[in-house]
């Protein structure tokens, strides 16, 4: 079994909050074909679709050992299973997502975690991110996530602009 994580981040600024930009963000796929994996316990396929590039997805592939912490999630072996735990994210909003187990994946299973955030800092304007994280504790396949079938899902997206989602 391999642990395969595909993390799709869509990033935009307050200038990108209108309906036209939202329509462009909705066109970004929630799963991509996987490149050949590195020789590692965890394969991480990071994809960024940024407002400044017209939401054109750009990917980077990394191989990591376990346990591993990626931005927002921690992955660790739990007997024959893989535990996925929420890790701190230093976002301005929402601030109420506490540490805790998100999934306990048995061998052969797949999961999807979705969340969004508003970030700020002393040297940057507000910006927003929406995450779709596809996770498999399964044998590698280039099209592993393309059928969009998951054994477990967790959607923690909220309204980032103050209204109902």
C-alpha positions as CSV (number, residue, x, y, z in Angstrom):
1,X,0.0,0.0,0.0
2,X,1.1,3.5,-0.8
3,X,-0.1,6.8,0.8
4,X,-1.0,9.2,-2.0
5,X,-2.1,12.7,-1.4
6,X,-3.3,15.1,-4.1
7,X,-3.7,18.6,-2.6
8,X,-5.5,21.1,-4.9
9,X,-5.4,24.7,-3.7
10,X,-7.3,27.4,-5.4
11,X,-6.1,30.9,-4.3
12,X,-7.6,34.3,-4.9
13,X,-7.6,37.9,-3.5
14,X,-10.4,40.2,-2.5
15,X,-10.4,41.5,-6.1
16,X,-11.3,38.0,-7.2
17,X,-14.5,37.7,-5.1
18,X,-17.0,38.5,-7.9
19,X,-19.3,36.1,-9.8
20,X,-17.0,36.1,-12.9
21,X,-14.0,35.0,-10.9
22,X,-16.1,32.5,-8.9
23,X,-17.2,30.9,-12.2
24,X,-13.5,30.5,-13.2
25,X,-12.7,28.9,-9.9
26,X,-15.5,26.4,-10.3
27,X,-13.9,25.2,-13.6
28,X,-10.8,24.0,-11.7
29,X,-11.1,20.1,-11.5
30,X,-11.3,18.5,-8.1
31,X,-9.0,15.6,-9.3
32,X,-6.1,15.3,-11.7
33,X,-4.1,12.5,-13.3
34,X,-1.2,11.5,-11.1
35,X,2.4,11.7,-12.4
36,X,4.7,8.7,-11.7
37,X,5.3,8.4,-8.0
38,X,8.7,8.9,-6.3
39,X,10.2,6.1,-4.2
40,X,8.8,7.3,-0.8
41,X,6.2,6.3,1.8
42,X,4.0,9.3,0.9
43,X,3.6,10.7,-2.5
44,X,2.3,14.3,-2.4
45,X,1.0,15.9,-5.6
46,X,0.5,19.6,-4.9
47,X,-1.5,21.6,-7.4
48,X,-2.0,25.4,-7.2
49,X,-4.6,27.2,-9.3
50,X,-4.0,30.9,-8.6
51,X,-6.0,34.0,-9.6
52,X,-2.8,35.6,-11.0
53,X,-2.3,32.8,-13.5
54,X,-6.0,32.7,-14.6
55,X,-6.5,29.6,-12.3
56,X,-4.2,27.6,-14.6
57,X,-3.2,24.5,-12.5
58,X,0.5,24.0,-11.8
59,X,1.7,20.9,-10.0
60,X,4.7,19.8,-8.0
61,X,5.4,16.2,-6.9
62,X,7.2,15.4,-3.6
63,X,8.1,12.2,-1.8
64,X,8.0,12.2,2.0
65,X,8.5,9.8,4.9
66,X,6.0,9.0,7.6
67,X,4.8,10.5,9.8
68,X,4.4,13.7,7.7
69,X,2.7,17.0,8.1
70,X,1.4,18.8,5.1
71,X,-0.2,22.2,5.4
72,X,-3.3,21.5,7.4
73,X,-3.1,17.7,7.8
74,X,-0.8,15.2,9.5
75,X,-0.5,11.6,8.3
76,X,0.7,8.8,10.5
77,X,0.6,5.0,10.6
78,X,-1.9,3.5,13.0
79,X,-1.3,-0.2,13.0
80,X,-2.4,-1.4,9.5
81,X,-4.4,1.8,8.9
82,X,-3.4,5.4,8.1
83,X,-4.5,8.2,10.4
84,X,-5.2,11.6,9.0
85,X,-5.4,14.4,11.6
86,X,-6.2,18.0,11.2
87,X,-3.2,20.2,12.0
88,X,-3.1,24.0,12.8
89,X,-3.6,26.4,9.9
90,X,-2.8,30.0,10.8
91,X,-5.8,31.5,9.0
92,X,-7.6,34.6,10.0
93,X,-10.9,32.8,9.4
94,X,-12.3,30.4,10.3
95,X,-10.4,30.0,13.6
96,X,-12.5,27.3,15.2
97,X,-11.0,24.2,13.4
98,X,-9.4,22.3,16.2
99,X,-6.9,19.4,16.1
100,X,-8.6,16.1,15.6
101,X,-8.8,12.9,13.6
102,X,-10.4,13.5,10.2
103,X,-10.0,9.9,8.8
104,X,-8.7,6.5,9.8
105,X,-8.1,4.9,6.4
106,X,-7.9,1.1,6.1
107,X,-5.8,-0.3,3.4
108,X,-7.4,0.1,-0.1
109,X,-9.5,3.1,0.9
110,X,-9.8,6.7,-0.5
111,X,-10.9,9.9,1.1
112,X,-11.6,13.5,0.2
113,X,-11.2,16.5,2.6
114,X,-12.4,20.0,1.6
115,X,-11.9,23.2,3.5
116,X,-11.5,26.9,2.8
117,X,-9.8,29.8,4.6
118,X,-9.2,33.5,4.6
119,X,-5.6,34.5,5.3
120,X,-4.1,37.9,6.3
121,X,-0.8,39.2,7.7
122,X,1.1,42.3,8.4
123,X,2.8,42.2,5.0
124,X,0.0,41.0,2.8
125,X,-3.6,41.7,1.9
126,X,-6.4,39.3,2.5
127,X,-6.4,36.3,0.3
128,X,-8.5,33.2,0.2
129,X,-7.8,29.5,-0.4
130,X,-10.1,26.5,-1.1
131,X,-8.6,23.1,-0.6
132,X,-9.6,19.8,-2.1
133,X,-7.3,17.0,-0.7
134,X,-7.7,13.6,-2.3
135,X,-6.1,10.8,-0.2
136,X,-5.6,7.2,-1.0
137,X,-4.0,4.4,1.1
138,X,-4.0,2.1,-1.9
139,X,-1.9,0.9,-4.8
140,X,-0.8,3.6,-7.2
141,X,-2.7,4.3,-10.4
142,X,-2.4,7.4,-12.7
143,X,-6.2,7.8,-12.7
144,X,-6.7,6.9,-9.0
145,X,-8.9,10.0,-8.2
146,X,-10.4,10.7,-11.5
147,X,-13.6,8.6,-10.9
148,X,-14.4,10.8,-7.9
149,X,-15.4,7.8,-5.8
150,X,-14.4,8.1,-2.2
151,X,-15.0,5.8,0.8
152,X,-14.8,8.8,3.2
153,X,-15.5,12.5,2.7
154,X,-15.4,15.6,5.0
155,X,-16.4,19.0,3.8
156,X,-15.5,21.9,6.1
157,X,-16.0,24.7,3.7
158,X,-17.7,27.8,5.2
159,X,-18.8,31.2,3.8
160,X,-15.7,33.3,3.7
161,X,-17.5,36.6,3.0
162,X,-19.9,36.7,6.0
163,X,-23.1,35.3,4.5
164,X,-24.6,31.8,4.4
165,X,-22.8,29.2,2.4
